[in-house]
Amino acid sequence: MFGQLLLGVAGNDGVRRLVTGSTLSRPVVSRFVAGDDVDAAAGAVRDLAAQGIAATLDRLGEDITAPEQADETVAGYTDLLDRLAGEGLTGGNEISIKLSALGQGLGPDGPRRATERAHLLAERAAAAGVDVTVDMEDHTRVEDTLATVRALRADFPRTGCVLQSMLRRTEGDARDLAHPGSRVRLVKGAYNEPPEVAYPAKADVDKAYVRCLRALLDGGAYPMIATHDLRIVALAEELLRGKPAGSAEFQMLYGIRAGEQQRLAREHTVRVYVPYGTDWYGYFSRRLAERPANLAFFARSLVAG
Ligand code: FDA
């Protein structure tokens, strides 16, 4: 409830200007965002690699309003891939892309054009030896996003897909995607969704998460268990006992539960989602909405400043 309210307020232009315009926001933002540019992104990948942890890199940006911005997104990721390749940092790492940053929302032709751009990025990533996972945005985009993932997988079968357990439809999607070779990042969902399409109660979202995870494992998919929920992490570890090594991986967000990331990395593949770039507002708002304590911390930092 609090999270939904906060995401609603965050959508207000005045609030956006206030938060992004204040230099006082930066220290708090930097807890969740690796930095402004590819230097910072490469630095974060190196630090994680030293701890035995892989990365998936997100060049921040979403909901673009002009096709030129989609081209900038492609160029930005291409720079990143070049930089990773130049530093020998490609092995085992991945990029995460948002179709709304590739023009999915730009008119009736948007989904097709975004798929073409995603295909181009997948080609460049494959040439560098890097996997791609397509992030999932709000429920209105799920159908188009799944169609794009299917199209990408025809040429790049390792393309990852994200499913959100908060959506009522997701158990069915999980069963559809539960087959060998299918890389699926399972998350709870970070968007403000109406009760017609999403479970309003957190307990139901959590239970659905476990049902989806079981479906993915039973079907022989490769679940990317993306959560900081320690009860689910413990249950997932239990489910993975007895399965061959490499049946799944754990994923967490940059700046959240670093100790648990290191603990898990002693036994499992762990990947951290590393966002970088200057367009951090949408990502940052979702992180605040997930946890009231983050908002209190942010508010205190503004007052103290
Ligand atoms: P839950 O919200 O129950 O949190 C469990 C515990 O984790 C909390 O009690 C707290 O201790 C800690 N925690 C959670 N969030 C925190 C925060 N922001 N700050 C500090 N501590 C926090 N969503 C989406 O809709 N589309 C997507 O493509 C993705 N992609 C994605 C990739 C990866 C790698 C991860 C880990 C997550 C996403 N998400 C996402 C976000 C996801 O949907 C969800 O909003 C967050 O992971 C928070 O949910 P938890 O599963 O951690 O559980």
Boltz pocket constraint, residues with backbone or C-beta under 6 A from the ligand:
constraints:
  - pocket:
      binder: B
      contacts: [[A, 134], [A, 135], [A, 136], [A, 137], [A, 162], [A, 164], [A, 185], [A, 187], [A, 188], [A, 189], [A, 190], [A, 191], [A, 226], [A, 227], [A, 228], [A, 229], [A, 230], [A, 251], [A, 252], [A, 253], [A, 255], [A, 256], [A, 271], [A, 272], [A, 273], [A, 286], [A, 287], [A, 288], [A, 290], [A, 291], [A, 294]]
      max_distance: 6.0
